[in-house]
Amino acid sequence: MKKLLFLLIAFATASFTLHAQDQIVGRWKTIDDETGKAKSIIEIYKKDGKYYGRIVQLLTEENKDGVCRTCEGKYKNKNIIGLVILKDLEYDADDEEWTGGTIMDPKNAKEYSVYLALVEPNKLKVRGYIGFSLIGRTQYWYRVE
């Protein structure tokens, strides 16, 4: 009986952890820091136990055709629909965050360390930084239903 109870508790805990870590999977609307307007839709997905995010839709007029004219480096004048900007995130159950990955800014093609945290079921904190998380920038993304 004790073994059965232990197995049930272990299964319930594992199921909760698996559900919690996948809460960021889906589509998220990004907001431009400078204008406050919706900028793009990012699809976060899980592959081989890690989390990634790709641009699936652009919401600004300047890049409506999907070609990044304002980008620098290798992305200048390239199609950015489908571009993977979040890479290699893993769920940290202790801190309830997704960490260890990078985020790429398509405007300058630079990659930054990143962590994600759900602050509400439909609001995601995205913190990109160099070195320490104190030196960086935070954005909030909103779930697209």
N, C-alpha and C positions, 0 to 999 in steps of 0.2 A: 504494500500500500504506500509506504514511504517513497519507494522508487517511482511509482506512478505519479504521485504528487510532485516529486522533484522534476520529473520529465515534463509534466504539464506547466510548471512554473518556468522551466528553462525554455520551453517552446513559446510560451506567451511573451517572455522577455525578448527572445530572438525575433519574434514577429513584430513586436513594437519597435525594436531597433531598426529592422529592415524598413518598416513603414516610415519611421522618422527620417532616415537618411535619404529616402526617395522623395521627400516633400518638395524639393526644389525642381524636380523633373516637370517640365512643361514649358509654356511660353510666357515670356516676361517683357513688359514694355519698359524701355529705357527713357529717361528724361534728360534733356540737354541741360548741363550745369549752368550755362550762361543765359539761355533764353527761357528755361522752364517748360519748354514744349516737348511733346513726345517725339522721340528721335528714331527708334527702331524697335523691332520685336526680335528677341533672342530666344531661341529654343534650347533649353538645357536638357541634356539626355545623359544616360548612363551607358558606358561601354567598358567591358572588362573590369568592372568594379570601381571605375573612376568616372568623374563627371566632367562633361564638356558643354560648351555653349556655342552655337553658331547663329549668325545673322540670317533670319528668314524673311524679313520684310523691312523696308525703309519707309519712314513716315514723313521725312522732310522733303521739301520741294527740290532742294539743291542736288540731291542724289536719287531722285525718284526713279530714274532709269536703272539704278543698281550699279552705276559706274562711279567710282570714287575719284572725282576730280580734285578734291581737297586733300586727299591722302598724299603722304610723302613716301619715298622709298619704293620698295617692290610692289606696293599696292596702288600706286598712282595710275589712274585711268584703267584700273582693273575692275572686274565684276566683284562686288563684295557680298552679294547674296550668296549664302552658303559658307562664307568665311568663318572658320572656327576661331573665336576670340577668347574663349575660356578653355583651359586645358589642365588635365591631370589633377583635378580636385578630389580629395578623399574626405569622407565624413569622420569627424572627431566627436565621438559620442560623449566624451567627458565635457567638452565645451559647447556641444550642440552647434558646431560650425563645420563648414566645408573648407579645408585648408590644403596647403602644400602645392597649389597649382599656380598658374599664371593667367593674366588677362592682357590682351593686346589692344592697344589703342590704334584703330585703323588710320587715324589722321597722320600719325607719325611712324607707324609700324613698330613702336617700342613695346616691349613686354615688361610687365610689372608683377611682383608677387601679389597674391590676392587671397582674401578669405570672404566667405559668404555666411550670412546668418539670417534666419527668418526672424523678423521682429514682430510680425503678425502673420497669420496664415497666407495672406495675399500680398505681403510687403517684404521684400528681400533687401537686406543691407549688403552692398558690394563695396569692399574696401580694397583699393589698389594702393600699393606702396613700394618704396625702394628701401631695402634694408630692414628697418623697424616699422611696424604698423603705425607708429606715431607720425611718421613722415609720409603722408600720402593723401589720398582723396577718397571721400565716401560718396556713393550714389545710392539712391533707393530705386529699385525696380518694382513694378507692380504686375501681378499675375494677370494674364489675359485669359478670360473664360471662353 
